[in-house]
Amino acid sequence: METEQSKRTVISTSRSSPGGVEVLQRIMVLIFGLIQLVIGARIVLLLINARTANDLVSGILNVSQVFVGPFNGILQVDNLKNSGATFDLAAVLALVGWTVLELIVFWGLNIFNRDRPASIT
């Protein structure tokens, strides 16, 4: 026979929503992901010699120029051209640069993350 004391139910609660640092990390992933996507699209569009008269192509090239601009002039040659197609070296350098900046931001955010040990991502 079981006694009254042996029939206890333990109710525990746990946090189901991400903490402040986790939310900030997710926002940063979105922002840096969009930047990298636009730069990647620029590289591909210039490689396939897309028509710059097209509004979509022109828009992507204009938006990506904001993120590629600081990397122009770092190398002796910013792009390589061959029969209309362009390999944008500055855009590749920008892609690497923005990715390194993303890693630095995440390392910095992990300093304030108390939920889990610091890691790269």
N, CA, C and O atoms as a GROMACS GRO file, in nm:
protein
  484
    1MET      N    1   0.081  -0.116   0.000
    1MET     CA    2   0.000   0.000   0.000
    1MET      C    3   0.087   0.125   0.000
    1MET      O    4   0.185   0.136   0.074
    2GLU      N    5   0.048   0.218  -0.087
    2GLU     CA    6   0.125   0.341  -0.095
    2GLU      C    7   0.068   0.443   0.002
    2GLU      O    8  -0.053   0.452   0.024
    3THR      N    9   0.157   0.517   0.057
    3THR     CA   10   0.113   0.621   0.150
    3THR      C   11   0.094   0.751   0.075
    3THR      O   12   0.135   0.763  -0.041
    4GLU      N   13   0.035   0.847   0.140
    4GLU     CA   14   0.011   0.978   0.081
    4GLU      C   15   0.141   1.045   0.039
    4GLU      O   16   0.145   1.114  -0.063
    5GLN      N   17   0.246   1.026   0.114
    5GLN     CA   18   0.371   1.094   0.087
    5GLN      C   19   0.442   1.038  -0.037
    5GLN      O   20   0.521   1.112  -0.097
    6SER      N   21   0.419   0.917  -0.078
    6SER     CA   22   0.488   0.859  -0.192
    6SER      C   23   0.425   0.898  -0.326
    6SER      O   24   0.478   0.861  -0.430
    7LYS      N   25   0.315   0.970  -0.325
    7LYS     CA   26   0.247   1.007  -0.447
    7LYS      C   27   0.268   1.156  -0.483
    7LYS      O   28   0.174   1.222  -0.525
    8ARG      N   29   0.386   1.205  -0.466
    8ARG     CA   30   0.415   1.345  -0.496
    8ARG      C   31   0.445   1.365  -0.643
    8ARG      O   32   0.508   1.281  -0.708
    9THR      N   33   0.400   1.475  -0.693
    9THR     CA   34   0.428   1.512  -0.831
    9THR      C   35   0.522   1.632  -0.829
    9THR      O   36   0.497   1.732  -0.762
   10VAL      N   37   0.628   1.620  -0.904
   10VAL     CA   38   0.723   1.730  -0.911
   10VAL      C   39   0.697   1.808  -1.039
   10VAL      O   40   0.699   1.752  -1.148
   11ILE      N   41   0.672   1.936  -1.023
   11ILE     CA   42   0.650   2.023  -1.138
   11ILE      C   43   0.768   2.119  -1.146
   11ILE      O   44   0.800   2.192  -1.052
   12SER      N   45   0.831   2.116  -1.260
   12SER     CA   46   0.943   2.209  -1.279
   12SER      C   47   0.919   2.289  -1.406
   12SER      O   48   0.855   2.242  -1.501
   13THR      N   49   0.970   2.407  -1.406
   13THR     CA   50   0.956   2.492  -1.524
   13THR      C   51   1.094   2.521  -1.579
   13THR      O   52   1.194   2.526  -1.506
   14SER      N   53   1.097   2.540  -1.708
   14SER     CA   54   1.224   2.576  -1.771
   14SER      C   55   1.199   2.688  -1.871
   14SER      O   56   1.088   2.706  -1.921
   15ARG      N   57   1.303   2.761  -1.897
   15ARG     CA   58   1.292   2.872  -1.991
   15ARG      C   59   1.287   2.818  -2.133
   15ARG      O   60   1.377   2.746  -2.176
   16SER      N   61   1.182   2.852  -2.204
   16SER     CA   62   1.167   2.802  -2.340
   16SER      C   63   1.204   2.905  -2.445
   16SER      O   64   1.213   2.873  -2.563
   17SER      N   65   1.226   3.028  -2.403
   17SER     CA   66   1.262   3.131  -2.499
   17SER      C   67   1.411   3.160  -2.488
   17SER      O   68   1.471   3.142  -2.382
   18PRO      N   69   1.472   3.203  -2.597
   18PRO     CA   70   1.616   3.231  -2.593
   18PRO      C   71   1.644   3.357  -2.510
   18PRO      O   72   1.559   3.445  -2.496
   19GLY      N   73   1.764   3.361  -2.455
   19GLY     CA   74   1.805   3.476  -2.376
   19GLY      C   75   1.839   3.595  -2.465
   19GLY      O   76   1.835   3.585  -2.587
   20GLY      N   77   1.873   3.706  -2.402
   20GLY     CA   78   1.902   3.828  -2.475
   20GLY      C   79   2.019   3.816  -2.570
   20GLY      O   80   2.014   3.865  -2.682
   21VAL      N   81   2.126   3.750  -2.525
   21VAL     CA   82   2.244   3.733  -2.610
   21VAL      C   83   2.211   3.642  -2.728
   21VAL      O   84   2.257   3.666  -2.840
   22GLU      N   85   2.132   3.540  -2.704
   22GLU     CA   86   2.094   3.448  -2.812
   22GLU      C   87   2.011   3.519  -2.918
   22GLU      O   88   2.031   3.498  -3.037
   23VAL      N   89   1.919   3.603  -2.875
   23VAL     CA   90   1.838   3.681  -2.969
   23VAL      C   91   1.927   3.774  -3.050
   23VAL      O   92   1.911   3.786  -3.171
   24LEU      N   93   2.021   3.841  -2.983
   24LEU     CA   94   2.114   3.930  -3.052
   24LEU      C   95   2.199   3.853  -3.153
   24LEU      O   96   2.226   3.902  -3.262
   25GLN      N   97   2.242   3.734  -3.116
   25GLN     CA   98   2.320   3.651  -3.209
   25GLN      C   99   2.237   3.613  -3.331
   25GLN      O  100   2.288   3.612  -3.443
   26ARG      N  101   2.111   3.582  -3.311
   26ARG     CA  102   2.025   3.547  -3.424
   26ARG      C  103   2.005   3.665  -3.518
   26ARG      O  104   2.002   3.649  -3.640
   27ILE      N  105   1.990   3.784  -3.460
   27ILE     CA  106   1.977   3.904  -3.542
   27ILE      C  107   2.105   3.928  -3.621
   27ILE      O  108   2.099   3.964  -3.739
   28MET      N  109   2.219   3.908  -3.557
   28MET     CA  110   2.348   3.928  -3.625
   28MET      C  111   2.367   3.825  -3.737
   28MET      O  112   2.420   3.858  -3.843
   29VAL      N  113   2.323   3.703  -3.715
   29VAL     CA  114   2.330   3.601  -3.820
   29VAL      C  115   2.249   3.646  -3.941
   29VAL      O  116   2.293   3.632  -4.055
   30LEU      N  117   2.132   3.700  -3.916
   30LEU     CA  118   2.046   3.749  -4.024
   30LEU      C  119   2.113   3.863  -4.100
   30LEU      O  120   2.117   3.862  -4.223
   31ILE      N  121   2.165   3.960  -4.028
   31ILE     CA  122   2.227   4.077  -4.092
   31ILE      C  123   2.349   4.037  -4.173
   31ILE      O  124   2.360   4.072  -4.290
   32PHE      N  125   2.441   3.964  -4.111
   32PHE     CA  126   2.562   3.923  -4.183
   32PHE      C  127   2.529   3.827  -4.297
   32PHE      O  128   2.595   3.830  -4.402
   33GLY      N  129   2.429   3.742  -4.278
   33GLY     CA  130   2.388   3.651  -4.385
   33GLY      C  131   2.336   3.726  -4.506
   33GLY      O  132   2.367   3.690  -4.619
   34LEU      N  133   2.258   3.831  -4.483
   34LEU     CA  134   2.208   3.913  -4.594
   34LEU      C  135   2.322   3.985  -4.666
   34LEU      O  136   2.323   3.994  -4.788
   35ILE      N  137   2.417   4.037  -4.589
   35ILE     CA  138   2.533   4.103  -4.650
   35ILE      C  139   2.610   4.005  -4.736
   35ILE      O  140   2.646   4.036  -4.850
   36GLN      N  141   2.636   3.886  -4.684
   36GLN     CA  142   2.711   3.785  -4.758
   36GLN      C  143   2.634   3.738  -4.880
   36GLN      O  144   2.693   3.709  -4.984
   37LEU      N  145   2.502   3.729  -4.869
   37LEU     CA  146   2.419   3.688  -4.982
   37LEU      C  147   2.426   3.790  -5.095
   37LEU      O  148   2.439   3.754  -5.211
   38VAL      N  149   2.419   3.917  -5.060
   38VAL     CA  150   2.423   4.024  -5.162
   38VAL      C  151   2.560   4.027  -5.229
   38VAL      O  152   2.569   4.043  -5.351
   39ILE      N  153   2.666   4.012  -5.151
   39ILE     CA  154   2.800   4.012  -5.210
   39ILE      C  155   2.819   3.890  -5.299
   39ILE      O  156   2.877   3.900  -5.407
   40GLY      N  157   2.771   3.775  -5.255
   40GLY     CA  158   2.780   3.653  -5.336
   40GLY      C  159   2.702   3.667  -5.466
   40GLY      O  160   2.748   3.623  -5.572
   41ALA      N  161   2.584   3.728  -5.458
   41ALA     CA  162   2.506   3.750  -5.580
   41ALA      C  163   2.580   3.844  -5.675
   41ALA      O  164   2.575   3.825  -5.797
   42ARG      N  165   2.648   3.944  -5.622
   42ARG     CA  166   2.728   4.036  -5.704
   42ARG      C  167   2.837   3.960  -5.779
   42ARG      O  168   2.856   3.979  -5.899
   43ILE      N  169   2.907   3.874  -5.707
   43ILE     CA  170   3.016   3.796  -5.769
   43ILE      C  171   2.962   3.713  -5.884
   43ILE      O  172   3.019   3.712  -5.993
   44VAL      N  173   2.851   3.643  -5.860
   44VAL     CA  174   2.793   3.556  -5.963
   44VAL      C  175   2.742   3.637  -6.081
   44VAL      O  176   2.766   3.602  -6.196
   45LEU      N  177   2.670   3.746  -6.054
   45LEU     CA  178   2.615   3.827  -6.164
   45LEU      C  179   2.725   3.886  -6.252
   45LEU      O  180   2.711   3.890  -6.374
   46LEU      N  181   2.835   3.929  -6.192
   46LEU     CA  182   2.944   3.983  -6.272
   46LEU      C  183   3.017   3.872  -6.349
   46LEU      O  184   3.064   3.894  -6.460
   47LEU      N  185   3.025   3.753  -6.290
   47LEU     CA  186   3.089   3.640  -6.359
   47LEU      C  187   3.011   3.595  -6.481
   47LEU      O  188   3.070   3.558  -6.582
   48ILE      N  189   2.879   3.597  -6.473
   48ILE     CA  190   2.798   3.552  -6.586
   48ILE      C  191   2.763   3.666  -6.681
   48ILE      O  192   2.686   3.648  -6.775
   49ASN      N  193   2.822   3.783  -6.655
   49ASN     CA  194   2.804   3.899  -6.742
   49ASN      C  195   2.655   3.936  -6.755
   49ASN      O  196   2.604   3.954  -6.866
   50ALA      N  197   2.589   3.946  -6.641
   50ALA     CA  198   2.447   3.981  -6.639
   50ALA      C  199   2.428   4.124  -6.690
   50ALA      O  200   2.515   4.209  -6.673
   51ARG      N  201   2.312   4.148  -6.753
   51ARG     CA  202   2.282   4.281  -6.808
   51ARG      C  203   2.259   4.380  -6.695
   51ARG      O  204   2.167   4.363  -6.615
   52THR      N  205   2.341   4.482  -6.689
   52THR     CA  206   2.326   4.583  -6.584
   52THR      C  207   2.207   4.676  -6.610
   52THR      O  208   2.168   4.753  -6.522
   53ALA      N  209   2.149   4.669  -6.730
   53ALA     CA  210   2.029   4.748  -6.760
   53ALA      C  211   1.906   4.691  -6.690
   53ALA      O  212   1.807   4.762  -6.671
   54ASN      N  213   1.912   4.565  -6.650
   54ASN     CA  214   1.802   4.502  -6.578
   54ASN      C  215   1.794   4.563  -6.438
   54ASN      O  216   1.896   4.580  -6.371
   55ASP      N  217   1.672   4.597  -6.394
   55ASP     CA  218   1.655   4.663  -6.264
   55ASP      C  219   1.701   4.577  -6.148
   55ASP      O  220   1.763   4.628  -6.054
   56LEU      N  221   1.672   4.448  -6.152
   56LEU     CA  222   1.712   4.359  -6.043
   56LEU      C  223   1.864   4.349  -6.033
   56LEU      O  224   1.921   4.360  -5.925
   57VAL      N  225   1.929   4.329  -6.147
   57VAL     CA  226   2.075   4.320  -6.149
   57VAL      C  227   2.136   4.451  -6.102
   57VAL      O  228   2.228   4.452  -6.020
   58SER      N  229   2.084   4.561  -6.153
   58SER     CA  230   2.134   4.693  -6.115
   58SER      C  231   2.115   4.718  -5.966
   58SER      O  232   2.204   4.774  -5.900
   59GLY      N  233   2.002   4.678  -5.913
   59GLY     CA  234   1.975   4.695  -5.770
   59GLY      C  235   2.072   4.616  -5.683
   59GLY      O  236   2.124   4.668  -5.584
   60ILE      N  237   2.096   4.491  -5.720
   60ILE     CA  238   2.188   4.407  -5.644
   60ILE      C  239   2.329   4.465  -5.649
   60ILE      O  240   2.399   4.468  -5.548
   61LEU      N  241   2.371   4.510  -5.767
   61LEU     CA  242   2.505   4.567  -5.780
   61LEU      C  243   2.518   4.696  -5.700
   61LEU      O  244   2.622   4.720  -5.639
   62ASN      N  245   2.414   4.778  -5.699
   62ASN     CA  246   2.420   4.903  -5.623
   62ASN      C  247   2.421   4.880  -5.472
   62ASN      O  248   2.498   4.943  -5.400
   63VAL      N  249   2.337   4.788  -5.426
   63VAL     CA  250   2.333   4.758  -5.282
   63VAL      C  251   2.464   4.694  -5.237
   63VAL      O  252   2.517   4.729  -5.132
   64SER      N  253   2.515   4.602  -5.317
   64SER     CA  254   2.639   4.534  -5.278
   64SER      C  255   2.759   4.627  -5.280
   64SER      O  256   2.857   4.604  -5.210
   65GLN      N  257   2.753   4.733  -5.361
   65GLN     CA  258   2.865   4.827  -5.369
   65GLN      C  259   2.889   4.894  -5.234
   65GLN      O  260   3.003   4.930  -5.202
   66VAL      N  261   2.784   4.912  -5.155
   66VAL     CA  262   2.798   4.971  -5.022
   66VAL      C  263   2.890   4.884  -4.935
   66VAL      O  264   2.970   4.937  -4.857
   67PHE      N  265   2.880   4.753  -4.948
   67PHE     CA  266   2.958   4.661  -4.866
   67PHE      C  267   3.093   4.627  -4.928
   67PHE      O  268   3.186   4.588  -4.857
   68VAL      N  269   3.104   4.640  -5.058
   68VAL     CA  270   3.230   4.610  -5.128
   68VAL      C  271   3.319   4.734  -5.134
   68VAL      O  272   3.442   4.722  -5.138
   69GLY      N  273   3.258   4.852  -5.135
   69GLY     CA  274   3.331   4.977  -5.150
   69GLY      C  275   3.453   4.994  -5.060
   69GLY      O  276   3.559   5.033  -5.108
   70PRO      N  277   3.441   4.964  -4.930
   70PRO     CA  278   3.558   4.981  -4.842
   70PRO      C  279   3.676   4.892  -4.879
   70PRO      O  280   3.789   4.918  -4.837
   71PHE      N  281   3.652   4.788  -4.957
   71PHE     CA  282   3.759   4.694  -4.993
   71PHE      C  283   3.818   4.724  -5.130
   71PHE      O  284   3.916   4.661  -5.171
   72ASN      N  285   3.760   4.820  -5.201
   72ASN     CA  286   3.816   4.861  -5.331
   72ASN      C  287   3.951   4.929  -5.306
   72ASN      O  288   3.965   5.009  -5.214
   73GLY      N  289   4.048   4.897  -5.390
   73GLY     CA  290   4.178   4.961  -5.381
   73GLY      C  291   4.275   4.893  -5.287
   73GLY      O  292   4.391   4.934  -5.280
   74ILE      N  293   4.232   4.791  -5.215
   74ILE     CA  294   4.325   4.719  -5.126
   74ILE      C  295   4.427   4.642  -5.210
   74ILE      O  296   4.546   4.641  -5.180
   75LEU      N  297   4.378   4.578  -5.314
   75LEU     CA  298   4.466   4.505  -5.406
   75LEU      C  299   4.503   4.594  -5.524
   75LEU      O  300   4.434   4.693  -5.548
   76GLN      N  301   4.607   4.561  -5.595
   76GLN     CA  302   4.648   4.639  -5.712
   76GLN      C  303   4.540   4.638  -5.820
   76GLN      O  304   4.520   4.738  -5.889
   77VAL      N  305   4.470   4.526  -5.833
   77VAL     CA  306   4.364   4.511  -5.932
   77VAL      C  307   4.236   4.474  -5.859
   77VAL      O  308   4.233   4.377  -5.783
   78ASP      N  309   4.129   4.552  -5.881
   78ASP     CA  310   4.002   4.523  -5.814
   78ASP      C  311   3.920   4.416  -5.884
   78ASP      O  312   3.840   4.348  -5.820
   79ASN      N  313   3.938   4.401  -6.016
   79ASN     CA  314   3.864   4.298  -6.089
   79ASN      C  315   3.942   4.253  -6.211
   79ASN      O  316   4.027   4.324  -6.263
   80LEU      N  317   3.909   4.132  -6.255
   80LEU     CA  318   3.970   4.074  -6.374
   80LEU      C  319   3.861   4.058  -6.478
   80LEU      O  320   3.753   4.005  -6.449
   81LYS      N  321   3.888   4.104  -6.601
   81LYS     CA  322   3.787   4.098  -6.708
   81LYS      C  323   3.834   4.005  -6.818
   81LYS      O  324   3.951   4.001  -6.854
   82ASN      N  325   3.736   3.930  -6.872
   82ASN     CA  326   3.763   3.840  -6.983
   82ASN      C  327   3.637   3.829  -7.067
   82ASN      O  328   3.538   3.771  -7.022
   83SER      N  329   3.639   3.883  -7.184
   83SER     CA  330   3.527   3.880  -7.281
   83SER      C  331   3.392   3.915  -7.217
   83SER      O  332   3.294   3.843  -7.235
   84GLY      N  333   3.390   4.024  -7.143
   84GLY     CA  334   3.264   4.071  -7.084
   84GLY      C  335   3.242   4.027  -6.942
   84GLY      O  336   3.185   4.103  -6.862
   85ALA      N  337   3.285   3.908  -6.906
   85ALA     CA  338   3.268   3.859  -6.769
   85ALA      C  339   3.373   3.925  -6.679
   85ALA      O  340   3.485   3.952  -6.722
   86THR      N  341   3.334   3.950  -6.556
   86THR     CA  342   3.423   4.017  -6.461
   86THR      C  343   3.432   3.934  -6.334
   86THR      O  344   3.331   3.893  -6.277
   87PHE      N  345   3.555   3.910  -6.291
   87PHE     CA  346   3.577   3.846  -6.161
   87PHE      C  347   3.616   3.957  -6.064
   87PHE      O  348   3.726   4.012  -6.072
   88ASP      N  349   3.525   3.990  -5.973
   88ASP     CA  350   3.543   4.102  -5.882
   88ASP      C  351   3.625   4.059  -5.761
   88ASP      O  352   3.571   4.003  -5.665
   89LEU      N  353   3.755   4.086  -5.765
   89LEU     CA  354   3.843   4.048  -5.655
   89LEU      C  355   3.810   4.125  -5.528
   89LEU      O  356   3.821   4.071  -5.418
   90ALA      N  357   3.770   4.251  -5.542
   90ALA     CA  358   3.733   4.331  -5.426
   90ALA      C  359   3.611   4.271  -5.356
   90ALA      O  360   3.601   4.275  -5.233
   91ALA      N  361   3.517   4.215  -5.434
   91ALA     CA  362   3.399   4.153  -5.374
   91ALA      C  363   3.436   4.026  -5.298
   91ALA      O  364   3.381   3.998  -5.192
   92VAL      N  365   3.529   3.949  -5.352
   92VAL     CA  366   3.574   3.828  -5.282
   92VAL      C  367   3.644   3.867  -5.152
   92VAL      O  368   3.622   3.806  -5.048
   93LEU      N  369   3.727   3.970  -5.160
   93LEU     CA  370   3.795   4.021  -5.040
   93LEU      C  371   3.692   4.073  -4.939
   93LEU      O  372   3.707   4.052  -4.819
   94ALA      N  373   3.589   4.141  -4.988
   94ALA     CA  374   3.482   4.191  -4.900
   94ALA      C  375   3.407   4.076  -4.834
   94ALA      O  376   3.373   4.083  -4.716
   95LEU      N  377   3.382   3.970  -4.909
   95LEU     CA  378   3.314   3.853  -4.853
   95LEU      C  379   3.395   3.793  -4.738
   95LEU      O  380   3.340   3.758  -4.634
   96VAL      N  381   3.525   3.782  -4.759
   96VAL     CA  382   3.614   3.731  -4.653
   96VAL      C  383   3.617   3.829  -4.536
   96VAL      O  384   3.609   3.788  -4.420
   97GLY      N  385   3.628   3.958  -4.565
   97GLY     CA  386   3.634   4.059  -4.460
   97GLY      C  387   3.509   4.063  -4.374
   97GLY      O  388   3.518   4.070  -4.252
   98TRP      N  389   3.392   4.059  -4.437
   98TRP     CA  390   3.267   4.060  -4.360
   98TRP      C  391   3.250   3.932  -4.278
   98TRP      O  392   3.193   3.936  -4.169
   99THR      N  393   3.300   3.819  -4.330
   99THR     CA  394   3.292   3.694  -4.255
   99THR      C  395   3.382   3.699  -4.132
   99THR      O  396   3.344   3.652  -4.025
  100VAL      N  397   3.502   3.755  -4.148
  100VAL     CA  398   3.593   3.770  -4.033
  100VAL      C  399   3.531   3.864  -3.930
  100VAL      O  400   3.538   3.837  -3.810
  101LEU      N  401   3.470   3.973  -3.975
  101LEU     CA  402   3.403   4.065  -3.883
  101LEU      C  403   3.289   3.995  -3.809
  101LEU      O  404   3.268   4.018  -3.690
  102GLU      N  405   3.216   3.909  -3.880
  102GLU     CA  406   3.108   3.832  -3.817
  102GLU      C  407   3.163   3.744  -3.706
  102GLU      O  408   3.105   3.737  -3.598
  103LEU      N  409   3.273   3.676  -3.731
  103LEU     CA  410   3.334   3.590  -3.629
  103LEU      C  411   3.377   3.670  -3.507
  103LEU      O  412   3.358   3.627  -3.393
  104ILE      N  413   3.435   3.787  -3.530
  104ILE     CA  414   3.478   3.872  -3.419
  104ILE      C  415   3.358   3.916  -3.336
  104ILE      O  416   3.364   3.917  -3.214
  105VAL      N  417   3.249   3.954  -3.402
  105VAL     CA  418   3.128   3.996  -3.331
  105VAL      C  419   3.073   3.880  -3.247
  105VAL      O  420   3.033   3.900  -3.132
  106PHE      N  421   3.072   3.760  -3.303
  106PHE     CA  422   3.020   3.645  -3.228
  106PHE      C  423   3.109   3.609  -3.110
  106PHE      O  424   3.059   3.574  -3.003
  107TRP      N  425   3.238   3.618  -3.127
  107TRP     CA  426   3.328   3.593  -3.014
  107TRP      C  427   3.302   3.695  -2.904
  107TRP      O  428   3.301   3.661  -2.786
  108GLY      N  429   3.282   3.820  -2.944
  108GLY     CA  430   3.252   3.924  -2.846
  108GLY      C  431   3.120   3.900  -2.775
  108GLY      O  432   3.109   3.919  -2.654
  109LEU      N  433   3.019   3.859  -2.849
  109LEU     CA  434   2.888   3.832  -2.788
  109LEU      C  435   2.894   3.712  -2.694
  109LEU      O  436   2.823   3.708  -2.593
  110ASN      N  437   2.976   3.614  -2.725
  110ASN     CA  438   2.986   3.495  -2.640
  110ASN      C  439   3.048   3.526  -2.504
  110ASN      O  440   3.033   3.448  -2.410
  111ILE      N  441   3.117   3.639  -2.492
  111ILE     CA  442   3.170   3.679  -2.362
  111ILE      C  443   3.056   3.702  -2.265
  111ILE      O  444   3.068   3.673  -2.146
  112PHE      N  445   2.944   3.755  -2.316
  112PHE     CA  446   2.830   3.788  -2.231
  112PHE      C  447   2.726   3.677  -2.222
  112PHE      O  448   2.626   3.692  -2.154
  113ASN      N  449   2.749   3.566  -2.289
  113ASN     CA  450   2.654   3.456  -2.290
  113ASN      C  451   2.682   3.365  -2.171
  113ASN      O  452   2.785   3.297  -2.167
  114ARG      N  453   2.592   3.362  -2.076
  114ARG     CA  454   2.611   3.281  -1.955
  114ARG      C  455   2.548   3.142  -1.967
  114ARG      O  456   2.572   3.055  -1.883
  115ASP      N  457   2.467   3.122  -2.071
  115ASP     CA  458   2.392   2.996  -2.084
  115ASP      C  459   2.479   2.880  -2.130
  115ASP      O  460   2.451   2.765  -2.096
  116ARG      N  461   2.583   2.910  -2.206
  116ARG     CA  462   2.666   2.802  -2.259
  116ARG      C  463   2.811   2.850  -2.266
  116ARG      O  464   2.836   2.971  -2.268
  117PRO      N  465   2.903   2.759  -2.271
  117PRO     CA  466   3.043   2.800  -2.279
  117PRO      C  467   3.072   2.868  -2.413
  117PRO      O  468   3.006   2.843  -2.513
  118ALA      N  469   3.170   2.955  -2.413
  118ALA     CA  470   3.206   3.030  -2.534
  118ALA      C  471   3.253   2.935  -2.643
  118ALA      O  472   3.332   2.844  -2.618
  119SER      N  473   3.202   2.958  -2.764
  119SER     CA  474   3.244   2.881  -2.880
  119SER      C  475   3.243   2.973  -2.999
  119SER      O  476   3.204   3.089  -2.987
  120ILE      N  477   3.285   2.923  -3.114
  120ILE     CA  478   3.295   3.006  -3.234
  120ILE      C  479   3.157   3.048  -3.280
  120ILE      O  480   3.138   3.165  -3.313
  121THR      N  481   3.061   2.957  -3.283
  121THR     CA  482   2.927   2.993  -3.328
  121THR      C  483   2.824   2.949  -3.227
  121THR      O  484   2.705   2.971  -3.246
   0.00000   0.00000   0.00000
